[in-house]
Every structure is written in structure tokens, then in C-alpha cells.
């Protein structure tokens, strides 16, 4: 039954008028039943939507949000529409429903919200859509393996959903979803294909349906349609090259490739051992999806022949490329320290000597040890060089025995470039004999020693 405003001449309205007048005159902050409203200027009553509410053809509920700081009531139309409120004081919600509209005409009525005691009201037009349910023939190009977005456009004034008769909806993301409410305007659903990381094409077959299948007698279902996506492709054009000269234990390498999918791993497989070497990544980095990637293969044996097979593993799968034959460097053969000149000048009880040495490696020190005929050390002398050439001059003041056999043992401490370690090189023994003691002759001014 339609509600009408009672005339002000009844007792309640009369009391309300007095209350409003009292508020105006005294600035009182409460109504007669104690509900706080502040001053009369602070009283408000608003609704969202403010002027019009559209209801779908199947009459599914639609809400009106009321914002107010006073008591309010609703005056609902009779017949097509029904309205109920969650509250009548302060903020609340009005829910509007309608009967099924199977006609080709819209239906309308007016809903009124009012605050009786404060002379405030809102009128909202209720409009119910006519029955509408259609979708034009959908034709889509095959989506690429990387993914794409198909737009599904249709008209539905009733709640709707998409039925899947073939394929899986998990391959796609639907926005706003596979079902929704009716609308007066054309509805758009975005169907976004996820990347296809399989080597087979895939498809999904859909058909637009009413959410309430009891409405099927009032509509004609649009035809089914199929969306397809291309198969994922494996990495291609894989090539392995040396990006620099091999060293004793490492080989700098570069892999080039093409891929439509992200790369999980790449590297080389070492023939013989079957060792799989995955090219390292810096923390947080990813392999490029296309192009080239440089890395260093390490932990190898020196002077060794290697057969390397490159591989690239994408989200779709792994593919190998052509082999690369390469040899690591061996040890460089160094001549080492060589005696270039040895000069020994013995006297009767002393000796003068010098030893000159050249080398293709760094000489750290030269050592000369003076030994007696029994091989026992008598004295030794060291010369610091730290160069490729050096000379030791014997300056040790040692009294020797005349006409006696002695020798110098000469050695060099030098750096081995193959391992950067110091090493002792023995350059041999250099014998000599002191002069015999002689008897001075008349007129001889030479010293006897």
C-alpha cells in the first residue's frame, strides 16, 4: 500500500512542528525522542544514487545508500518494485527488487525518502530494464604464445555467466570475471591469455548463459565461440663461442640464442664427464630472453682438450646447440737461471771470484758457498737481485791453505711463473785450487801469498 504523508493537523505533526520551532528558537541539539542532530542547519539527508536507480530485467536486488543524522522513512511504489530498509535512523541501506520483466519495454516508478519532522525528502526514479540478452558472433585471431587479451562484448540486462564446454578457464584471467550482474549498457569482459609454456596449442570454448536458467524460455542463447592460443616454442639459434683466449684453468664463453619464453638456465655440458655447468647469475639478475650471455667456465685442467655443448633451458623446454672444441693452455717452458760467466782467481791463501747469471724468470737471490775438499762449508755469501739478471762478487775475507782444493757451490732462488712460487735452482759446483807457497828469489819483490 502506498504511504502518504499525514497532514500537519494531526497531533504528532503538531508536536513535531512545535519541536522544530523550539529548535529554531533555542538551538536545542536533540529531537523529542532524544536523537542528536545538532542545530537545524546541521540536519542532512542524502542518497546514493541520488536521482535514479536502474534495476536489471530479472529484478535482482539493487541498493540505495542513505546518509543522514535524523530519522527517515520511505514511500515505496506499489506493483513492480519492492523496497526494504536496513534502518530508519542515521545511515542505512534501502534494497530495491522487482518482478521479472519479460517485455520489450522498460518499467518505472518513484521511490521517496523523507525526514518527516524536518521537511527534507528525496525522490529517486526506479527504472527496470527490458529483457536483453545477446552477443554477436565472436571471431578472434590466434593469440600468441606470450599471451594476449581478447575482449568479449555482449548485452545482458539480467545476471549472466559464461559456460565452458571445452578447455580450461585456468589458462585465462577474466576481468571482471566469468559471471556478473545485468547492465543497461554493453558489457565488456577482458579475457587475458597466460603465456603458453607447453609445446601444444590450446583453446577454450565458451557460451554466454543467464545465471538463472529458468530465464532460458525468455531468451535466445548466443552461439558458442572458441578462443585459441599458439603453442610455446623452444629456444632456437643456439651458438657457443669463446669470447676470449683460454687460460690454464678457465675458458671465457658466450652463448647466443633466441627465445619467446623466459630463460631458467643456460650453460655447457662437458663431454666425457657429462658435467653440466650452469652459467652463474648475479643475485637478483635474470638471463636475457634473447641475445647473448657471457660467462667463464672454470675449474678445468691445463693443456687439456675439451668438447663443450651449449644448452638453453626456457620455461617451454631445453635445447642444445653445436659443440665447441677448445684446448686450455699448458705450462710455459721457462729456461730458468743460467750461468753466463764465472771468474775465479785463486791466490795462495785467498781467492777472488764473481758469478754473472741471466734468466727468463725473476731472480730473487744468488748464493755462493765456499767449500773445502771434504765438501764442508767454509763460508757463504748472498746477493739480493729481484731481477732477471744478477751478479755476485765474492768479498768474503777467508784465509785459505796454499796448494789446496776448494770449490764454490752456486745456487739461485727464483719465482716459477706457472704457480708463482719461489724455487731454488742449483747452478753447479765450480772447483779451484789455491796456489802453492813459493820461496822468494833474489830480486823478487812479489808477495809470497
C-alpha positions as a Markdown table, in Angstrom:
| # | Residue | x | y | z |
|---|---|---|---|---|
| 1 | Unk | 0.0 | 0.0 | 0.0 |
| 2 | Unk | 1.3 | 3.4 | -0.9 |
| 3 | Unk | 2.2 | 5.5 | 2.2 |
| 4 | Unk | 1.1 | 9.2 | 2.2 |
| 5 | Unk | 2.3 | 11.9 | 4.5 |
| 6 | Unk | -0.2 | 12.6 | 7.3 |
| 7 | Unk | -1.5 | 16.2 | 7.5 |
| 8 | Unk | 0.1 | 18.5 | 9.9 |
| 9 | Unk | -3.2 | 18.9 | 11.7 |
| 10 | Unk | -2.8 | 15.5 | 13.4 |
| 11 | Unk | -1.4 | 15.5 | 16.9 |
| 12 | Unk | 2.1 | 14.0 | 16.1 |
| 13 | Unk | 2.7 | 16.5 | 13.3 |
| 14 | Unk | 1.6 | 19.3 | 15.6 |
| 15 | Unk | 4.0 | 18.2 | 18.2 |
| 16 | Unk | 6.8 | 17.9 | 15.6 |
| 17 | Unk | 6.1 | 21.5 | 14.4 |
| 18 | Unk | 6.4 | 22.7 | 17.9 |
| 19 | Unk | 9.7 | 20.8 | 18.3 |
| 20 | Unk | 11.1 | 22.3 | 15.1 |
| 21 | Unk | 10.1 | 25.7 | 16.2 |
| 22 | Unk | 11.7 | 25.1 | 19.6 |
| 23 | Unk | 14.9 | 24.1 | 17.9 |
| 24 | Unk | 14.9 | 27.2 | 15.8 |
| 25 | Unk | 14.3 | 29.4 | 18.8 |
| 26 | Unk | 16.5 | 27.7 | 21.4 |
| 27 | Unk | 19.2 | 25.9 | 19.3 |
| 28 | Unk | 18.4 | 22.6 | 21.1 |
| 29 | Unk | 20.5 | 19.7 | 19.9 |
| 30 | Unk | 18.1 | 16.8 | 20.2 |
| 31 | Unk | 14.7 | 15.7 | 18.8 |
| 32 | Unk | 11.8 | 14.9 | 21.0 |
| 33 | Unk | 12.9 | 11.3 | 21.3 |
| 34 | Unk | 16.5 | 12.2 | 22.3 |
| 35 | Unk | 18.3 | 11.6 | 18.9 |
| 36 | Unk | 21.2 | 14.0 | 18.5 |
| 37 | Unk | 21.1 | 16.2 | 15.4 |
| 38 | Unk | 22.8 | 19.4 | 16.3 |
| 39 | Unk | 21.3 | 22.6 | 15.1 |
| 40 | Unk | 18.6 | 22.6 | 12.4 |
| 41 | Unk | 21.2 | 23.8 | 9.9 |
| 42 | Unk | 23.2 | 20.6 | 10.5 |
| 43 | Unk | 20.3 | 18.3 | 9.6 |
| 44 | Unk | 21.1 | 16.3 | 6.4 |
| 45 | Unk | 19.5 | 13.6 | 4.3 |
| 46 | Unk | 21.3 | 12.3 | 1.1 |
| 47 | Unk | 21.2 | 9.2 | -1.0 |
| 48 | Unk | 23.4 | 7.3 | -3.5 |
| 49 | Unk | 22.3 | 7.1 | -6.2 |
| 50 | Unk | 20.7 | 10.5 | -5.8 |
| 51 | Unk | 18.1 | 10.6 | -8.6 |
| 52 | Unk | 17.8 | 7.3 | -10.5 |
| 53 | Unk | 18.3 | 3.6 | -9.7 |
| 54 | Unk | 18.5 | 1.1 | -12.5 |
| 55 | Unk | 17.2 | -2.4 | -11.9 |
| 56 | Unk | 18.0 | -5.4 | -14.2 |
| 57 | Unk | 15.3 | -7.1 | -16.1 |
| 58 | Unk | 15.4 | -10.2 | -13.8 |
| 59 | Unk | 14.7 | -7.9 | -10.8 |
| 60 | Unk | 17.9 | -8.8 | -8.9 |
| 61 | Unk | 18.4 | -6.6 | -5.8 |
| 62 | Unk | 20.0 | -3.1 | -6.1 |
| 63 | Unk | 20.9 | -0.9 | -3.2 |
| 64 | Unk | 20.5 | 2.8 | -2.3 |
| 65 | Unk | 22.8 | 4.0 | 0.4 |
| 66 | Unk | 21.3 | 6.7 | 2.7 |
| 67 | Unk | 23.4 | 9.1 | 4.7 |
| 68 | Unk | 21.5 | 11.1 | 7.4 |
| 69 | Unk | 21.7 | 12.2 | 11.1 |
| 70 | Unk | 17.9 | 12.1 | 11.6 |
| 71 | Unk | 15.1 | 9.6 | 11.4 |
| 72 | Unk | 13.7 | 9.0 | 7.9 |
| 73 | Unk | 11.1 | 6.9 | 6.2 |
| 74 | Unk | 10.5 | 5.5 | 2.7 |
| 75 | Unk | 7.4 | 5.7 | 0.4 |
| 76 | Unk | 7.7 | 2.8 | -1.9 |
| 77 | Unk | 5.6 | 2.3 | -5.1 |
| 78 | Unk | 3.1 | -0.5 | -5.4 |
| 79 | Unk | 3.3 | -3.2 | -8.1 |
| 80 | Unk | 6.5 | -3.8 | -10.0 |
| 81 | Unk | 9.0 | -2.7 | -7.3 |
| 82 | Unk | 9.5 | -3.6 | -3.7 |
| 83 | Unk | 11.8 | -1.8 | -1.2 |
| 84 | Unk | 13.0 | -2.5 | 2.3 |
| 85 | Unk | 15.3 | -0.6 | 4.6 |
| 86 | Unk | 18.0 | -1.8 | 7.0 |
| 87 | Unk | 17.3 | 1.1 | 9.3 |
| 88 | Unk | 15.3 | 4.3 | 9.7 |
| 89 | Unk | 17.7 | 6.4 | 11.8 |
| 90 | Unk | 21.0 | 7.8 | 10.7 |
| 91 | Unk | 22.9 | 5.9 | 7.9 |
| 92 | Unk | 21.2 | 2.9 | 6.3 |
| 93 | Unk | 20.6 | 0.9 | 3.1 |
| 94 | Unk | 17.4 | 0.6 | 1.0 |
| 95 | Unk | 17.2 | -2.6 | -1.1 |
| 96 | Unk | 15.0 | -2.5 | -4.2 |
| 97 | Unk | 13.8 | -5.6 | -6.1 |
| 98 | Unk | 11.4 | -6.1 | -8.9 |
| 99 | Unk | 9.5 | -8.8 | -10.7 |
| 100 | Unk | 10.8 | -10.3 | -13.9 |
| 101 | Unk | 10.4 | -8.0 | -16.9 |
| 102 | Unk | 10.0 | -10.2 | -20.0 |
| 103 | Unk | 8.5 | -7.3 | -22.0 |
| 104 | Unk | 10.3 | -5.2 | -24.6 |
| 105 | Unk | 9.5 | -2.1 | -22.6 |
| 106 | Unk | 11.2 | -0.6 | -19.6 |
| 107 | Unk | 9.2 | -0.2 | -16.4 |
| 108 | Unk | 9.5 | 2.7 | -14.0 |
| 109 | Unk | 8.2 | 4.1 | -10.7 |
| 110 | Unk | 9.3 | 6.6 | -8.0 |
| 111 | Unk | 10.7 | 5.9 | -4.5 |
| 112 | Unk | 10.6 | 8.7 | -1.9 |
| 113 | Unk | 12.8 | 9.0 | 1.1 |
| 114 | Unk | 11.8 | 11.7 | 3.7 |
| 115 | Unk | 12.5 | 13.1 | 7.1 |
| 116 | Unk | 9.1 | 13.9 | 8.3 |
| 117 | Unk | 10.0 | 16.1 | 11.2 |
| 118 | Unk | 12.5 | 18.3 | 9.3 |
| 119 | Unk | 10.7 | 18.8 | 5.9 |
| 120 | Unk | 13.5 | 17.0 | 3.9 |
| 121 | Unk | 12.9 | 14.5 | 1.2 |
| 122 | Unk | 14.5 | 12.8 | -1.8 |
| 123 | Unk | 12.7 | 11.4 | -4.9 |
| 124 | Unk | 14.5 | 8.6 | -6.8 |
| 125 | Unk | 13.3 | 7.2 | -10.1 |
| 126 | Unk | 13.3 | 3.4 | -10.3 |
| 127 | Unk | 13.8 | 2.1 | -13.8 |
| 128 | Unk | 13.7 | -1.6 | -14.7 |
| 129 | Unk | 15.4 | -2.7 | -17.9 |
| 130 | Unk | 13.6 | -4.6 | -20.6 |
| 131 | Unk | 14.8 | -8.1 | -21.3 |
| 132 | Unk | 18.1 | -8.0 | -23.3 |
| 133 | Unk | 20.5 | -10.9 | -23.9 |
| 134 | Unk | 22.6 | -11.0 | -27.0 |
| 135 | Unk | 26.2 | -11.5 | -28.2 |
| 136 | Unk | 27.4 | -11.0 | -31.7 |
| 137 | Unk | 29.5 | -13.8 | -33.3 |
| 138 | Unk | 32.9 | -13.8 | -31.8 |
| 139 | Unk | 35.9 | -14.2 | -34.1 |
| 140 | Unk | 39.4 | -14.0 | -32.7 |
| 141 | Unk | 42.8 | -14.3 | -34.2 |
| 142 | Unk | 45.0 | -17.0 | -32.6 |
| 143 | Unk | 46.7 | -15.5 | -29.5 |
| 144 | Unk | 50.5 | -15.6 | -29.5 |
| 145 | Unk | 52.3 | -17.9 | -27.1 |
| 146 | Unk | 53.4 | -15.0 | -25.0 |
| 147 | Unk | 49.8 | -14.1 | -24.2 |
| 148 | Unk | 47.2 | -11.6 | -25.4 |
| 149 | Unk | 43.9 | -10.1 | -24.4 |
| 150 | Unk | 40.6 | -10.9 | -26.1 |
| 151 | Unk | 37.6 | -8.5 | -25.5 |
| 152 | Unk | 34.2 | -10.2 | -25.0 |
| 153 | Unk | 31.4 | -7.7 | -25.8 |
| 154 | Unk | 27.7 | -8.5 | -25.2 |
| 155 | Unk | 24.4 | -7.2 | -23.9 |
| 156 | Unk | 22.6 | -8.6 | -20.9 |
| 157 | Unk | 20.0 | -6.9 | -18.7 |
| 158 | Unk | 20.0 | -10.0 | -16.4 |
| 159 | Unk | 22.6 | -11.7 | -14.4 |
| 160 | Unk | 24.9 | -13.7 | -16.7 |
| 161 | Unk | 27.8 | -16.2 | -16.7 |
| 162 | Unk | 30.0 | -18.0 | -19.3 |
| 163 | Unk | 29.7 | -21.7 | -19.6 |
| 164 | Unk | 33.0 | -23.5 | -20.6 |
| 165 | Unk | 32.3 | -26.6 | -22.7 |
| 166 | Unk | 35.8 | -27.4 | -23.8 |
| 167 | Unk | 39.3 | -26.4 | -22.5 |
| 168 | Unk | 40.2 | -24.9 | -19.1 |
| 169 | Unk | 39.5 | -21.4 | -17.8 |
| 170 | Unk | 42.7 | -21.5 | -15.8 |
| 171 | Unk | 44.6 | -20.6 | -19.0 |
| 172 | Unk | 43.0 | -17.2 | -18.9 |
| 173 | Unk | 42.3 | -14.4 | -16.4 |
| 174 | Unk | 38.8 | -12.9 | -16.8 |
| 175 | Unk | 38.1 | -9.3 | -15.7 |
| 176 | Unk | 35.8 | -8.7 | -14.0 |
| 177 | Unk | 35.1 | -12.5 | -14.0 |
| 178 | Unk | 33.2 | -15.3 | -15.6 |
| 179 | Unk | 29.9 | -14.0 | -14.2 |
| 180 | Unk | 28.3 | -10.7 | -13.3 |
| 181 | Unk | 25.2 | -8.7 | -13.0 |
| 182 | Unk | 23.0 | -7.3 | -15.7 |
| 183 | Unk | 23.6 | -3.9 | -17.1 |
| 184 | Unk | 21.8 | -1.4 | -19.3 |
| 185 | Unk | 25.0 | -0.7 | -21.3 |
| 186 | Unk | 27.1 | -3.0 | -23.3 |
| 187 | Unk | 29.2 | -5.3 | -21.1 |
| 188 | Unk | 32.9 | -5.9 | -21.7 |
| 189 | Unk | 34.9 | -8.8 | -20.2 |
| 190 | Unk | 38.6 | -9.0 | -20.8 |
| 191 | Unk | 40.0 | -12.5 | -21.3 |
| 192 | Unk | 43.8 | -12.4 | -20.9 |
| 193 | Unk | 45.7 | -15.4 | -22.0 |
| 194 | Unk | 48.6 | -16.5 | -19.8 |
| 195 | Unk | 51.8 | -17.4 | -21.5 |
| 196 | Unk | 51.8 | -20.9 | -23.0 |
| 197 | Unk | 54.8 | -22.8 | -21.8 |
| 198 | Unk | 53.7 | -26.1 | -23.4 |
| 199 | Unk | 54.6 | -27.2 | -26.9 |
| 200 | Unk | 50.9 | -27.7 | -27.9 |
| 201 | Unk | 48.4 | -25.1 | -28.9 |
| 202 | Unk | 45.4 | -24.7 | -26.5 |
| 203 | Unk | 41.8 | -23.5 | -26.8 |
| 204 | Unk | 38.7 | -22.8 | -24.7 |
| 205 | Unk | 35.1 | -22.8 | -25.9 |
| 206 | Unk | 32.6 | -20.5 | -24.2 |
| 207 | Unk | 28.9 | -19.7 | -24.3 |
| 208 | Unk | 27.0 | -16.9 | -22.7 |
| 209 | Unk | 24.3 | -18.1 | -20.3 |
| 210 | Unk | 21.8 | -16.5 | -17.9 |
| 211 | Unk | 22.8 | -17.1 | -14.3 |
| 212 | Unk | 19.2 | -18.1 | -13.6 |
| 213 | Unk | 18.4 | -20.9 | -16.1 |
| 214 | Unk | 14.7 | -20.5 | -15.6 |
| 215 | Unk | 15.0 | -17.5 | -17.8 |
| 216 | Unk | 16.1 | -19.6 | -20.8 |
| 217 | Unk | 12.5 | -19.7 | -22.1 |
| 218 | Unk | 12.5 | -15.9 | -22.5 |
| 219 | Unk | 15.8 | -15.5 | -24.4 |
| 220 | Unk | 17.8 | -17.0 | -27.2 |
| 221 | Unk | 21.3 | -18.2 | -26.3 |
| 222 | Unk | 24.2 | -16.8 | -28.4 |
| 223 | Unk | 26.3 | -19.4 | -30.2 |
| 224 | Unk | 29.3 | -20.9 | -28.7 |
| 225 | Unk | 32.7 | -19.5 | -29.6 |
| 226 | Unk | 36.3 | -20.7 | -29.3 |
| 227 | Unk | 39.4 | -18.8 | -28.5 |
| 228 | Unk | 42.8 | -20.4 | -29.3 |
| 229 | Unk | 46.5 | -19.8 | -28.4 |
| 230 | Unk | 49.6 | -20.8 | -30.2 |
| 231 | Unk | 52.0 | -23.5 | -28.9 |
| 232 | Unk | 55.0 | -22.5 | -27.0 |
| 233 | Unk | 58.3 | -22.6 | -28.9 |
| 234 | Unk | 61.6 | -23.9 | -27.7 |
| 235 | Unk | 64.8 | -21.8 | -27.8 |
| 236 | Unk | 66.5 | -21.5 | -31.2 |
| 237 | Unk | 69.6 | -20.5 | -33.0 |
| 238 | Unk | 71.9 | -21.5 | -30.1 |
| 239 | Unk | 75.6 | -20.9 | -30.7 |
| 240 | Unk | 78.6 | -21.2 | -28.4 |
| 241 | Unk | 81.8 | -19.2 | -29.0 |
| 242 | Unk | 85.0 | -18.4 | -27.0 |
| 243 | Unk | 84.8 | -14.8 | -26.0 |
| 244 | Unk | 88.5 | -14.6 | -25.2 |
| 245 | Unk | 91.7 | -16.7 | -25.1 |
| 246 | Unk | 91.7 | -19.8 | -22.8 |
| 247 | Unk | 94.0 | -19.7 | -19.8 |
| 248 | Unk | 95.4 | -22.7 | -17.9 |
| 249 | Unk | 92.2 | -23.4 | -16.0 |
| 250 | Unk | 89.4 | -21.2 | -17.5 |
| 251 | Unk | 87.7 | -20.6 | -20.8 |
| 252 | Unk | 85.7 | -17.3 | -21.4 |
| 253 | Unk | 82.5 | -18.3 | -23.3 |
| 254 | Unk | 79.5 | -16.6 | -24.9 |
| 255 | Unk | 76.1 | -18.2 | -25.8 |
| 256 | Unk | 73.8 | -16.6 | -28.3 |
| 257 | Unk | 70.1 | -17.7 | -28.7 |
| 258 | Unk | 66.5 | -16.7 | -29.3 |
| 259 | Unk | 63.5 | -17.4 | -27.1 |
| 260 | Unk | 59.9 | -16.3 | -26.7 |
| 261 | Unk | 59.8 | -17.5 | -23.1 |
| 262 | Unk | 61.9 | -16.6 | -20.1 |
| 263 | Unk | 65.1 | -18.5 | -19.6 |
| 264 | Unk | 65.6 | -20.7 | -16.5 |
| 265 | Unk | 69.2 | -21.9 | -17.1 |
| 266 | Unk | 71.9 | -21.8 | -19.7 |
| 267 | Unk | 75.5 | -23.2 | -19.8 |
| 268 | Unk | 77.5 | -26.0 | -21.3 |
| 269 | Unk | 77.8 | -29.8 | -20.9 |
| 270 | Unk | 81.4 | -31.1 | -20.8 |
| 271 | Unk | 81.8 | -34.2 | -23.0 |
| 272 | Unk | 83.2 | -37.2 | -21.3 |
| 273 | Unk | 82.5 | -36.3 | -17.8 |
| 274 | Unk | 79.0 | -35.2 | -18.6 |
| 275 | Unk | 79.4 | -32.4 | -16.2 |
| 276 | Unk | 76.7 | -29.7 | -16.5 |
| 277 | Unk | 78.0 | -26.2 | -15.9 |
| 278 | Unk | 75.2 | -23.6 | -15.4 |
| 279 | Unk | 76.3 | -20.1 | -16.1 |
| 280 | Unk | 76.2 | -18.1 | -12.9 |
| 281 | Unk | 73.9 | -15.1 | -12.4 |
| 282 | Unk | 74.4 | -12.1 | -10.1 |
| 283 | Unk | 72.0 | -12.0 | -7.2 |
| 284 | Unk | 68.6 | -10.8 | -8.3 |
| 285 | Unk | 69.5 | -10.9 | -12.0 |
| 286 | Unk | 67.9 | -12.9 | -14.8 |
| 287 | Unk | 69.1 | -14.3 | -18.1 |
| 288 | Unk | 68.2 | -12.2 | -21.1 |
| 289 | Unk | 65.3 | -13.7 | -23.1 |
| 290 | Unk | 67.1 | -13.1 | -26.3 |
| 291 | Unk | 70.6 | -12.1 | -27.3 |
| 292 | Unk | 73.9 | -13.3 | -25.8 |
| 293 | Unk | 75.2 | -14.2 | -22.3 |
| 294 | Unk | 78.9 | -14.2 | -21.4 |
| 295 | Unk | 80.4 | -16.3 | -18.6 |
| 296 | Unk | 83.6 | -18.1 | -17.6 |
| 297 | Unk | 84.0 | -21.8 | -17.5 |
| 298 | Unk | 86.4 | -22.6 | -14.7 |
| 299 | Unk | 87.9 | -25.5 | -12.7 |
| 300 | Unk | 89.5 | -27.0 | -15.8 |
| 301 | Unk | 92.7 | -28.9 | -16.3 |
| 302 | Unk | 95.6 | -27.2 | -18.1 |
| 303 | Unk | 96.7 | -28.2 | -21.5 |
| 304 | Unk | 93.5 | -30.3 | -22.0 |
| 305 | Unk | 91.2 | -30.7 | -25.0 |
| 306 | Unk | 87.5 | -30.0 | -24.2 |
| 307 | Unk | 84.3 | -30.6 | -26.1 |
| 308 | Unk | 81.6 | -28.3 | -24.9 |
| 309 | Unk | 77.9 | -28.5 | -25.8 |
| 310 | Unk | 75.8 | -25.4 | -25.1 |
| 311 | Unk | 72.3 | -25.6 | -23.7 |
| 312 | Unk | 69.5 | -23.1 | -23.1 |
| 313 | Unk | 66.5 | -24.1 | -20.9 |
| 314 | Unk | 63.4 | -21.9 | -21.2 |
| 315 | Unk | 60.0 | -22.2 | -19.5 |
| 316 | Unk | 59.0 | -24.3 | -22.5 |
| 317 | Unk | 61.9 | -26.7 | -22.6 |
| 318 | Unk | 65.7 | -27.2 | -23.1 |
| 319 | Unk | 67.6 | -27.2 | -26.4 |
| 320 | Unk | 71.3 | -27.9 | -27.1 |
| 321 | Unk | 73.4 | -26.2 | -29.8 |
| 322 | Unk | 76.5 | -27.1 | -31.8 |
| 323 | Unk | 79.6 | -28.3 | -30.0 |
| 324 | Unk | 82.8 | -26.2 | -29.5 |
| 325 | Unk | 86.2 | -27.8 | -29.4 |
| 326 | Unk | 88.8 | -25.9 | -27.4 |
| 327 | Unk | 92.1 | -26.5 | -25.5 |
| 328 | Unk | 93.2 | -24.9 | -22.3 |
| 329 | Unk | 96.8 | -23.5 | -22.1 |
| 330 | Unk | 99.6 | -25.7 | -20.8 |
| 331 | Unk | 102.6 | -24.7 | -18.7 |
| 332 | Unk | 105.0 | -22.4 | -20.5 |
| 333 | Unk | 108.5 | -23.9 | -20.5 |
| 334 | Unk | 111.0 | -21.5 | -19.0 |
| 335 | Unk | 114.8 | -21.9 | -19.4 |
| 336 | Unk | 115.4 | -20.6 | -15.9 |
| 337 | Unk | 118.6 | -19.1 | -14.4 |
| 338 | Unk | 121.8 | -19.7 | -16.5 |
| 339 | Unk | 125.4 | -19.0 | -15.5 |
| 340 | Unk | 126.7 | -16.6 | -18.2 |
| 341 | Unk | 130.2 | -16.0 | -16.7 |
| 342 | Unk | 132.2 | -17.4 | -13.7 |
| 343 | Unk | 135.5 | -15.9 | -12.9 |
| 344 | Unk | 137.7 | -17.5 | -10.1 |
| 345 | Unk | 141.2 | -16.1 | -9.4 |
| 346 | Unk | 142.8 | -18.1 | -6.6 |
| 347 | Unk | 145.9 | -16.9 | -4.7 |
| 348 | Unk | 148.0 | -18.7 | -2.1 |
| 349 | Unk | 145.7 | -18.1 | 0.8 |
| 350 | Unk | 142.7 | -16.2 | -0.7 |
| 351 | Unk | 140.5 | -16.2 | -3.8 |
| 352 | Unk | 138.7 | -13.6 | -5.9 |
| 353 | Unk | 135.5 | -14.7 | -7.7 |
| 354 | Unk | 132.4 | -13.4 | -9.4 |
| 355 | Unk | 129.4 | -15.1 | -10.9 |
| 356 | Unk | 127.1 | -13.5 | -13.6 |
| 357 | Unk | 123.7 | -15.0 | -14.1 |
| 358 | Unk | 120.8 | -14.3 | -16.6 |
| 359 | Unk | 117.3 | -15.7 | -16.5 |
| 360 | Unk | 113.9 | -15.6 | -18.2 |
| 361 | Unk | 112.3 | -15.6 | -14.8 |
| 362 | Unk | 112.8 | -13.3 | -11.8 |
| 363 | Unk | 115.9 | -14.0 | -9.7 |
| 364 | Unk | 115.3 | -13.2 | -6.1 |
| 365 | Unk | 118.8 | -14.0 | -4.6 |
| 366 | Unk | 122.2 | -15.5 | -5.7 |
| 367 | Unk | 124.1 | -17.7 | -3.2 |
| 368 | Unk | 127.7 | -18.8 | -3.3 |
| 369 | Unk | 129.0 | -21.3 | -0.8 |
| 370 | Unk | 132.8 | -21.9 | -0.4 |
| 371 | Unk | 133.6 | -25.5 | 0.4 |
| 372 | Unk | 136.7 | -27.4 | 1.3 |
| 373 | Unk | 138.0 | -30.6 | -0.3 |
| 374 | Unk | 135.9 | -32.6 | 2.1 |
| 375 | Unk | 132.7 | -30.8 | 0.9 |
| 376 | Unk | 132.2 | -29.0 | 4.2 |
| 377 | Unk | 131.0 | -25.4 | 4.0 |
| 378 | Unk | 133.6 | -22.8 | 5.0 |
| 379 | Unk | 131.8 | -19.5 | 4.2 |
| 380 | Unk | 128.8 | -18.3 | 2.1 |
| 381 | Unk | 127.6 | -15.1 | 0.6 |
| 382 | Unk | 124.2 | -13.9 | -0.6 |
| 383 | Unk | 123.3 | -11.3 | -3.2 |
| 384 | Unk | 119.7 | -9.9 | -3.4 |
| 385 | Unk | 118.8 | -9.3 | -7.1 |
| 386 | Unk | 114.9 | -9.3 | -7.7 |
| 387 | Unk | 115.5 | -9.0 | -11.5 |
| 388 | Unk | 116.1 | -11.2 | -14.5 |
| 389 | Unk | 119.9 | -10.7 | -14.4 |
| 390 | Unk | 122.3 | -10.5 | -11.5 |
| 391 | Unk | 126.0 | -10.8 | -10.4 |
| 392 | Unk | 127.6 | -11.9 | -7.2 |
| 393 | Unk | 131.1 | -10.8 | -6.4 |
| 394 | Unk | 132.9 | -12.8 | -3.7 |
| 395 | Unk | 134.1 | -10.4 | -1.0 |
| 396 | Unk | 134.4 | -12.8 | 2.0 |
| 397 | Unk | 137.8 | -12.4 | 3.7 |
| 398 | Unk | 138.7 | -16.1 | 4.4 |
| 399 | Unk | 142.3 | -17.4 | 4.9 |
| 400 | Unk | 142.8 | -20.4 | 2.7 |
| 401 | Unk | 145.5 | -23.1 | 2.8 |
| 402 | Unk | 148.0 | -22.9 | 0.0 |
| 403 | Unk | 148.0 | -25.6 | -2.7 |
| 404 | Unk | 144.7 | -26.9 | -1.6 |
| 405 | Unk | 141.5 | -27.9 | -3.5 |
| 406 | Unk | 138.3 | -25.8 | -2.9 |
| 407 | Unk | 135.1 | -25.2 | -4.7 |
| 408 | Unk | 132.2 | -22.7 | -5.0 |
| 409 | Unk | 128.6 | -24.1 | -5.0 |
| 410 | Unk | 126.3 | -21.5 | -6.7 |
| 411 | Unk | 122.5 | -21.5 | -6.5 |
| 412 | Unk | 119.7 | -19.1 | -7.4 |
| 413 | Unk | 116.3 | -18.6 | -5.7 |
| 414 | Unk | 113.8 | -17.5 | -8.4 |
| 415 | Unk | 110.0 | -17.3 | -9.0 |
| 416 | Unk | 108.2 | -20.0 | -11.0 |
| 417 | Unk | 105.6 | -18.2 | -13.2 |
| 418 | Unk | 103.5 | -21.3 | -13.6 |
| 419 | Unk | 102.5 | -21.3 | -10.0 |
| 420 | Unk | 104.0 | -18.0 | -8.7 |
| 421 | Unk | 106.1 | -19.9 | -6.1 |
| 422 | Unk | 109.7 | -19.4 | -5.3 |
| 423 | Unk | 112.1 | -22.2 | -6.3 |
| 424 | Unk | 115.8 | -23.0 | -5.8 |
| 425 | Unk | 117.9 | -23.6 | -8.9 |
| 426 | Unk | 121.3 | -25.3 | -8.4 |
| 427 | Unk | 123.8 | -23.9 | -10.9 |
| 428 | Unk | 126.6 | -26.4 | -10.1 |
| 429 | Unk | 130.0 | -26.6 | -8.4 |
| 430 | Unk | 133.0 | -24.6 | -9.5 |
| 431 | Unk | 136.3 | -26.1 | -8.3 |
| 432 | Unk | 139.6 | -24.2 | -7.9 |
| 433 | Unk | 143.0 | -24.8 | -6.2 |
| 434 | Unk | 145.0 | -22.2 | -4.2 |
| 435 | Unk | 148.5 | -21.5 | -5.4 |
| 436 | Unk | 151.4 | -23.3 | -3.7 |
| 437 | Unk | 153.6 | -21.4 | -1.3 |
| 438 | Unk | 156.8 | -20.3 | -3.1 |
| 439 | Unk | 160.3 | -19.4 | -2.0 |
| 440 | Unk | 161.2 | -15.8 | -2.9 |
| 441 | Unk | 164.1 | -15.4 | -5.3 |
| 442 | Unk | 166.7 | -12.8 | -5.2 |
| 443 | Unk | 165.4 | -9.6 | -6.6 |
| 444 | Unk | 161.8 | -10.8 | -6.5 |
| 445 | Unk | 159.6 | -8.1 | -5.0 |
| 446 | Unk | 156.3 | -10.0 | -5.3 |
| 447 | Unk | 154.4 | -11.0 | -2.1 |
| 448 | Unk | 154.6 | -14.7 | -1.3 |
| 449 | Unk | 150.8 | -15.0 | -0.5 |
